[in-house]
Amino acid sequence: MCFPISFFKIKDRSMLPAFKEGDFVLVNNWFNKLNINDVVILKLDKYLIKRITKINNNKYFVEGDNKKESKKLLPVTKKDIVGKVIKKII
């Protein structure tokens, strides 16, 4: 990533009610530290928005807030994380 800040459009319902499909988020791509409860954008087979629920040995366990719409993911590494969500843009 060349720029420290980027925008993403939410394309699923996995983070309802905090973020809904069609919302835009402002993302910090030059983050240093990640914490439990941070909302992040991941790049796996596609871009996803998830919340960090656990950190263990440089592995990040992430889930969507909407348990009915969100699939469980295997732990991800920092290289899978594009950035940390700073703000929802309405």
N, C-alpha and C positions, 0 to 999 in steps of 0.2 A: 504494500500500500504506500502510495506516495504522499497522501494527505493525512493529517492527523485526525480529521473529522469527516464522517460520511453520513449519508442518509440511506435508510432502508425502508421499504414498504412491507408491512406485515401481510403475509399471504396465507395464513392459516388461523385456526381458532385455538391453538394450544395454550395461549397465555391469557385467555379470558378469565376474569373481567378486566384485568389491568391493561391489556393490549388487544384490540380487536382487528379482524381482517380489514385491511384498507388503511389502518393507522400508519403514520410515518414516524420513525424514530431517528434521533440524532445519536451517532455512535462515535465514541473516542477510540480510534485505531491505535493510538500510542499509549496504551495503558501499561502501568508498571505492575500493580498488584491486583489480584482478584480475591474477593471475599465471598463467603457464604451469603446468599440472598442477592448478589449482583445479578443483573439481567444482562445476558450476552448474546451476540450474534455469532453463530457457528457456521463454518463452511464444511459440510460433509459431502454428500452427493448433491445437496442443494443448500441454500441459506436457510437457517432455522433460528428462531428466537427461543431461548430457554433461560431458566433461573438456576444458578449454582446452589445445590443443596448440601454438598459435602466436598471437602478437599482432602486428599490422602495421597502422599508420596507423588506430588506433581501430577496427579490425576484429578480431573474435575468431574464430579457427578452432577448431571444437569437434568432438569425435568420441566415440563410445562405446568403452569398453575391450574389449567383445566384438565383434570385427570381423565375425563371422559374422551377428550379429543387428542390428548398427548400420548405418544408412544414412549415407553421406557427406552432410554439410550444407554449404551455401554459408556463407561467413563471416557472422557475426551482429554486430550493434552492441550497445552497452551497454544500449540501450532494450529489446532483446529478452531481456535477462537479468533474471529476477525476483530472484535472489539467489544467494549462495554457500553451498554445503552446509558446515555446521559439524560435524555429527555424525550418524552412523547411530543410530537408536533401535531397539532390539531388543525 
